[in-house]
Amino acid sequence: MKKSISLFLLLFAWFCTILSGCTLLGTDSSQKTIEGQVVGTKADRFYKDGLKFYQGRFFIQAAQSFRQAAELGHAEAQFRLARMYYDSEGVLQRDSTQAAQWYQKAAEQGHAAAQYFLGALYFVGSGVPQDFAMAEKWYLTAATQNQTDAQLSLGMMYFKGTGVPQDLAEAKKWLSQAVRNGNKDAAAALEELNSRLANPEG
């Protein structure tokens, strides 16, 4: 009988330990979720402050607020901070290297406009070494998210064969998408492309 009681107590203690461990694991997971929400809330608050400052033309304060949000991983703040570095707003001087770094962070989070601008920097070699393959990569990534300027730029790369093999079919595909999105420059380029396709010897 004593052995049965001892075994029961042992099993009960083991069960309590497991239950406690599960509770602790659940608490840890919940804690991480809460911490993530707090960081997100802080980032949103800094970003909104930045917008208010920017709209009021307090560019130094805007850049500071955007940086606080950007450092917490806020993609739109990273994009806006990059633009401010590139346009020399609220910062000591124009810094295309800093712009490229913040565009990269936003681009990696799926920010389509940041992907386009990062591609443009690689295309011209501003803030990063000129690299047409990287330009094509980021233009394509943005274009597939329906970013119109990226569709135009990618279409023109294929049309002119700039840094990539000329591919008129791909050029027409991306220029046509840009036209459907209302891009007038793409419409002019597509007209030229169609003319060349209709008269390849001309």
N, C-alpha and C positions, 0 to 999 in steps of 0.2 A: 504493500500500500504506500509506504514511504517512498519507494522507488517511483511509483506512478505519479505521486505528487511532485517529486523532484523533477521528473521528466516533463510534467505539465508546466511547471514553473520555468524550466529551461526553454521549452518551446515558446512559452508566452513571452519570455524576455527577448528571445530571438525575433519573434514577430514584431514586438514593440520597436526593436532596433531597426528592422527593415522599414517599418511604417514611418519611423522618425526620419530615416534616410531619405525616403521618398518625399516626405514633407519638406525636408531641407532642399532637396533637388528642385522641387516645385517652387519653393520660395526663391531659390537662386534664379530660376528661369523668369519668374515674375518680376524679380528685382531688375534683371537685365532689361526686360520689356519696359518697366517704369523708367529706368535710366534713359533708355532710348527715346521715350516720349518726352522726357524733360529736356534732353538735348535738342530734339526737334522743335519743341515749343520755344526754347531760347533762340534757336536759329531763326525761326519765323519772326520772332519779336525784333531781333536785330535787323532782319531783312526789311521788315515793314518800317522800322525807324529810318533805314537807309533810303527807302523810297520817298518818305516824307521830306527828308533832308534834300534829296536830289531834286524833287519837284519844287522845293523852295529855293533851289540853286545854292544850297549850302554844300558845295561839292566835297570839301575836306571832311566834314562830318559824315557825309554820305559814304565816302570811301572807307572811313573808319568803321561805320556800322556794317557795310557790306563785307568788309574783311572779317569782322567778328562772326558774322553768319557763315561766311565762306569757310572759315577755319573749322566750323562745326559741321561742314559737309553739305551746306545748302547750295544746290546746283545753280539755281537762278542767281543767287548772290555771287557765286564764283564767276558766272558769265558776266554779270554787270561790273564786277571788280576788274575783270580782264578788259572790258571795254574802256573803263576809266583809265587804266594803265596805258592802253593803246592810244586813246584820244587825249591823254594828258589832262584829265579832269580830276581835281582833288588830290593829286599826287605831285611830288616835287618836279618830276619831269617824265616825259614819255618813255615808257619802258616796255618794248615789245617782247623782251624775254619773260618778264613777269606776266605780261598779257598771255603769252603762249602757255605758260605754266598753269594759269588759272583756267584758260580755255580747255586745256587738257583734262583737268580735274572734272570740269562740268561735262565735257564730251564723254568721258568714261562713265558718267552716270546717265548717259542717254540724252543729254540736252542737244537737240538737233541744231539750233543756231550756233552753239559752241562748236559742234562738230564741223559745221560749214566754215566758221571763221578760222578754226585750227587748220583745216585744209587749205584755206587761202594763205595762211602764214607759211605753210610748207611750200605752197606753189611759188611764192615770191621770195622765200628765204628770209623772212622777217621774224626775228626772235628765235628762230630755229634754222638749222641748215636747210638750204633748198633741197627738196626731196619730192619729186613728182609722184613716186609710188605712194608716199604717205599722203600727199595731196589727194590722189585718186581714192585712196582708202577712206579718208574722212569725208570727202565729197560724196562718195557712194553711200557711206553710212548715213549721212544726213539726208541724201536724196531719197533713200528708201523710207525715210520718215516723212516724206513729202515736203522737204524744205526746198522751196522754189529756187532760191539763189544757188543752192548746191546742184540742183537739177540742171540749171543753165550752165554752171561752171563745168560740170562733168560732161555735159553734152558738147561744150566747146572744146574740151580736151580731146574728145574722140573725133570731133569734126576736123580740128586742125592738126591732130596727131602730136600734140604738145606733151612730151614726156611719156607718151603711151603710143602704141601702134594705132594708126588711123583706123577708125571703125565707123563707117557712115551709118550703119544700121543701129549701132548703140547710140550714136550721136542723135539720130532721129528719134529714137525711143525716149531719151531723156529731155531733149528739147521739146518734144510733143507734150510730155508731162508738165513741163514748165509753162508751156503755152496754155494748157488746160487750167493751170493755176493763175493765169492772168499776167504772166510775165511778158511785157512788150519787147524787151531785148531778145528773148527767146523766139518770139514770133518773127522778128526780122532775121534772125539767124536760121530759123527753120525754112523761111522763104528762100534764102540763099542756098541752103542745103538741097531743098527740093528742086531748085533750078539746076544745080549741078547734077543731081541724080537723073533728071530728065534729059540733060545734055552732057553726058560724061566726056565727050570729046571737046567740048567748048572751053 
